Amino acid sequence: MTDNASAIHAHPPRAEGADVRAPASGVPDLPTLLGLRSPIVAFSITLLAIGYTVVIASTAGAEVIESFWTAQLSALALALAAIATSLLIPADPLPVWSGVILVLAALAALALAWWHLPGDGGQWWMQMTAPPAMTAIVAGFMALRGRSGLAWLTLAGSLGVAAVWTVDHGAPLSQMMPMTNRVLTTVLPATIIALMVRPLMTLMGALREREMEAVAVEAASAATLAERDGRLSMLENDARPLLEQFAAGEPLSEDQALTARLIENTLRDEVRGRGWTSEGVRWAVRNARSRGAQVHLLDDGGLDLDRLTAREADTLHGELIRTVTELESGTVIARILPPGRDAVAMLTVIDGEVQHRWICQVAPVGLHWAPAD
């Protein structure tokens, strides 16, 4: 073959899925932007839990009631679970029913801790104010997660639990206010901060999302331009010598005529079979045609190429590449089916009187090829 014909095989195909793409990274959600999931918040909560345990342990010298440690550790674990869950739930604002359950859990932990402290609390005032500190964190996170109403409901619930405790222990009702002042002093500033900061963080998240979309569009444009430049360069290298020879009135050799047909078919594929366009498909099809096989690529628009992942593209194109690579003669028709079909693509191999068909369907794990019935 001449240099023009052998140039068909001179460019090794790139690996499937190696197209230039913008890095896939999601926009941080609002709790992350607010720093609620930062290591310093986790460290602070850990320190508070340790302090809580130390303060409660200071009652060990008193005549504590039965199951004291079981109740106190259970209350601490329940409060920590409510705190962690309020941070880790991805939906923002926090779902109402999830928030209600977390508030009830925090109030249950508060009641469990208070009712298992010795005496009427007068001589153990520091221990009495430790459990509300955990409740205050839950209330503050409720406000910062967009549920200020639930934050104030937590405060109201804390006052209610304190009122019942004072009546049950014969203490004055006025004691319930200092018992819950940590919740109040947390809910009020947290609500103000949430009202001021959440709209700004929402705007910041929208701006970051728009910026990432712009980066993705820019990366896609750059990949398209690079692909176009590469195709133009290859077309010039393959076609220019033939055009110059044809313009000079010189006849084309058999190999040169083959090269011209391959170039023509490649250009036709990119118009009629856009969904099959990839470097690997292009070279596998050209090599099959150079061996005398016939390959027809058709795209009837049933596949959303903009949403096609790299893995799905590898599956879709990989079967075609394998088929035409093994083909020595005959015809292959690769067709992306119209919208509304059960399958998204079909491969038909015709070798004399024998026909074989494979269909590509959407499966839970992605695209999947299977023999047609």
N, C-alpha and C positions, 0 to 999 in steps of 0.2 A: 504494500500500500504506500501511497505518497505521504509526504509530511503532513498534508492537510488531513488525510484520513486517519493517520496514526495519532494526530493531535486529539482525537476523540478519547483516546485512552491515556493521554498524557497527564490529565489532572485527576489526582486521587480524590474520591468523594469525601466530604466531611462526614463526621458521625451524625447520625440522626439526632435531632433535638439539640444540636449545637448552635442554634440561632442565637443572636445577641438579644438578650432580654434584660429588662430592668430587674434589679434584685427584688425578690419577693419579701416584703416586710410590711406588717400591718401597722396601721396608725394606733398609737397607744390609746386605751380607753380613758374615760374621765378620772376614775379612781387612781390610775397610774400617773396621769398628768398632775393630779393633786398631791402625789407623793404618798398616798395611803399605803401603798405596797412596797415602800422603800425599806431597806435594811434598818435604817435608824428608827422607823416606827416599830418594826418587829423587835428591835433591841430594847426600846423603851417599854413595850408591853411586857417583855420578859423580865426587865428590872422591876416593874410594878408587881408582877406575879411573885417574884422572889420577896419583895418587900411585904406583900400581903401575907405570905407564908410566915415570915419572921414575926410580924406583928401578931398574927393569930397564935403563933407558938408561944408568945409571951404569957398566955393565959394558962400554960401548962402547970404552973404552981398553984393555981386555984382549984377549987373543987368543981371540976368540969362535969357536965352531964354526960350520961352514957352516949356512946357513939359520937363523941365530939369530933374526933379527927376524921371519921368517915364522912360526917356531914360537912365539915369545913372543906375537906379536899374535894368532895363531890360538888360543892358550891363553886369552888375555884375552877374546877374542870368545866362545869356548865357555863360559867361566865366566859372563860377563855374560848370555849367552842362558839359561843354567840359572837364574840369579838372577831374571831378568825373567819367565821362564815360571813359576817357582814362585810368583810374586806374582799373575800374571794369570789363571791357571787358575781359573775361577769356582767349581768344586765345592769344598765344604769339609765334612769334612776332605779334604785332597788325595788324589786317587785313588792307590792303592798303586802301580800299574804306572807311572803318570806320575811319581810320586816316585822309583821305582827308576831310571827312565831319567835323571832329572835328577841323581841321585846319581852314576850312572856317568859322566855328562857332566862333572860337577865333578871327579871323580877322574881322568878322562882329561885334563882341562885341567891338573890338578896335575902329573901325570906328564910331560906334554908340556913344561911349563915347567921342571921340575927337570932333566930329561935334556938340556935345551939351554942350561944354564948352564955356564960354563967351570970347569974344575978340579974339585976334590972338595968345593967349597962352603965350605971353611974360611976363605978370604980374602974370600968374598962372602956373609957370613952374612946381611946385611940383604936381599940379593936372594933368598936361599934361603927366607926367611920371608914374602916378599911373596905368592907364589902360594897358600900355605895361608890367607891372609886372605880370599881370594875363596871358597875352599872352605868356610871357617868361616861365611860369610854364607849359603851354600846350606844348610849343616847347621842354622844357627839358624832359618832360615825353615821348614825341614822341621818343627822342633819347634813353632813358632808356628802352623803350618798343620795341627796335629793329628797329625803323624807323628813322634813322638819316637823310635820304633824306627828309622826311617830316618835320623834325625839321628845317633843313636849308631852306626848302620851306616856313615855317612859318616866318623865319627871312626875307626872300626875300619879302614875302607878307606884312610884317610889314613896310619894307622900302618903298614898293609901296604905301601903305596907307598913310604913312607919307609924301611921295612926293606929292601925290594928295592934301593932306591937306595943305601943305605949299603953293602950287600954288593957291589953292582955297582961302586961307586967305592972300595972298600977302606977305608971309614970304619968306626969302631966302631958297633955296634948301639945303644949308648947315645945316639948322636946323633939317633936317630929321634924321641925324646921332645921335645927342644927344637924340632925341626923342625915338629912338629905341635901345639905347645902352644896356638897360637892357635885351633885347632879345638876342643881340649878346653875352653879357657876361654870359648868361645862356646856350646858344646852344653850344658854343665852349667847355667848360668844361664837359657838359653833354655828348657830343659826345665822348670825350676822355675817360671819365669814362665808358661809355657803351662799347666802343671797348676793354677796359681792363677788365672790371668786368663781362660782360655778358658771355663770354666763361667760366670763372671760376665758375659762378653760374650755368651754364648749366652742367658743369662737376660735381659740388656738387649735383645737383638734380639727375643726373644719379647714382651717388654713393649712395645717400640716397634711391633711388628706388631699387637698387640692394641689399642694406642692408635689406630693408623691405621684398623683395622677399626671402632672405635667412632666415629671421625670420619666414616667413610664412611656408617655407619648413621645418624648424626645428620644428615648432609647429605641422605641419601635421605628421612629422616623430614621434614626441613624442606621439601624439594621436594614431598613428598606433601601436607603441610599447606597449602603455598602453592597447589598445584593445586586442592585441595579447597575452600579459601576462595574462589579465583577462580571455580570452578564454582558454588558456592552463591550468590555475589554475582550472577553472570550469570543463574542460574536465577531468583533473586528478581526481578531487573529484568525478565525476560521473562515469568515466570509470574504474579507477584503481580497486575499489572493485570487479567489475564484471570480469575484466581480471584475478585478483588473484583467484577468485572463480572458473572461468573456467579453469585456469591452474591447479588448485588443483583437477580437475575432478568432482567437485560438480555440479549438475544440477541447472539451473536457474529457479527461480520461474516465475510465469506469470507476476508479476509486474517487476521483474528484466529483463525479456525479452522485456517488453514494454519500459523500460528505455534504453536498448541497441538499440532498433529500433529508439527511439527518438534521441539518440546521432548520430546514423548513418544518419538519415534524416537531422539533423542540419548540419552535415559536408557536406552532398551533396548539401544542399541549398547554402552554402557559396561558392561552386565551380560552380554550374549551375545557381544560382540566385543572383549573386553579387550585382546587382542593388537594390535588396530588403533588403540588409543587414542593419539592425539596431537593437538595443537592444529591442525596443518595438515590432518590427515584430517578432524577434526571440522567445520571450516569448509568444506572442499571438499565433503563429503557433504551438509551442510545446504544449501549453495548449489545442488547438483544436485537435491536433493529439492524445493527451492523452485521449480525450473524444471519440475517434473512428473515427473522421473525417479525410479525406485525403486532404492534401495540397501540391501542386506542385509549386515551385518557379523556374521561368525560366528567363534568361536574354539573349536576342539575340543581344544586343549591340547597340540599337537605341537611347540610352540616354547617353549624355556626363556627366558622374558622377562627373568629376573634376569641371564642371561649374554649377553643381546643387547647388542652394542656400539652406540654412536651411529651408526657408519657402516652397520651392518647394519639398524638401525631406519630410517635414511634410505632405504636400498634397498627395504626391505619396504613402507614407507608411501608412498614416492615414486611407485611404479608405480600404486598405488591413487589417489593424488591426481591424477596425470596422466590416468588413465582417466575418473574421475568429472568432472574439470574439462572434458574434451572432450565429455562425454555431454549430449545435449539431450533425449533420450527413451530409453525402454527400461528395462532392468533390469541392475544390476550386483550380482553375488554375490561377496563377498570372504570367503574361508574359510581359516583356519589349520587345516591338516589334523591328524588324530589322530596320536599317536606311532607310529613304525614305518613310516611311508610314505617313499617315495623323495624326494618333494617335501615342503616344509614349508608351502606355501600355494598357493592357486589363486584366480585371478580369472576369473569367467565373465561375459561381456557378452552379453545377449540383446536383440536388436533385431528384433522381428517373428519371422520364421522363421529368422533368421540368428543363429548362436551363435559366439562366439570365446572361446578359453580360453588363459590363460597360467599357467604354474606357476613357483613360486619354489623353487630348489634350493640346497643348500649346495655351494659351489665352493671350490677352494683359496684364492681371494682373498676369500671371504665369500659372502653371498647373491647369487643371480643369477636374473633373470627370463628366461624363454624361452617361445615359443609351445608349447602342448601338441601332441603328435602327434595 
